[in-house]
Amino acid sequence: MSGRVSIDIFMTLDGVAQSPGGPEEDPEDGFAYGGWQAPLFDEAVGAQVDEGIHAMDALLLGRKTYDIFAAYWPGQLEGTDSSIARKFDAIPKYVASRGTPDLGRWRDSHLLGGDLAEAVAGLRARHREIHVIGSIDFARTLVAGGMFDSLNLWVYPVILGSGKRLFPPDGPPAELKLLGASAGSEKGAVLLRYGWAGPTPGTGLMGA
């Protein structure tokens, strides 16, 4: 078995992916727009997100996102988000970290250590659908190394100017291929799905 790795990112039109869910999610560097996604979330995006969550059989997160999720989801098993919480509770959670995070707060959580490429290959051998949600810094590393099958970007019609971006201005460069695109949702979000095409974008002369 060779499982798939999907990276799920919510981002603004100018590429900001920091703290979409709420003001306290990631206020690093004085980010003033935490929760920017909330007024723009709609049923179409919710259905797309639910489809991905219920298809996965493993969750892979960076440490910061793991800490956010572990503080929230175990307490939602009987709440309004109980279907998602139960899904997350039922599957293994893997945390990519160079440190020793506290993994005792969330059932079936495991540290993903050692060489990252080898560790991801090991996950592919054990799981069918592995999803990375948020985890900007970790997602950057996966994208730079081509260690994914589908980069799922929900792009929203809002511009923030400042904030963490999946694609930093200093690269590294990469070439992607479009796997699919959704029609705009009621509130203007578009889901773009990309695959890896290589580390070196092609160049040429227009009209030649």
Number of C-alpha atoms within 10 A of each C-alpha: 8 13 18 18 26 24 25 22 22 22 26 22 15 16 22 25 25 28 24 20 15 15 14 12 16 21 15 12 9 10 15 15 17 19 17 22 21 11 8 16 17 15 11 17 21 10 11 13 13 13 11 15 20 13 13 20 19 23 22 28 25 20 22 20 21 26 17 13 16 19 12 13 18 17 13 15 17 11 11 9 12 15 16 17 19 15 17 24 18 13 15 18 24 23 23 22 17 11 9 10 15 14 17 10 11 21 15 14 20 17 19 20 16 11 8 15 12 11 14 21 14 14 20 18 13 15 18 16 20 28 23 25 21 24 22 24 16 21 23 17 14 19 23 17 16 18 20 21 18 23 25 22 21 22 21 24 15 17 13 14 11 15 19 19 17 22 18 12 8 6 10 14 15 16 14 19 13 13 14 12 14 14 11 15 16 13 15 15 26 19 21 17 21 21 20 20 13 15 15 11 10 8 6 6 5 5 4 4
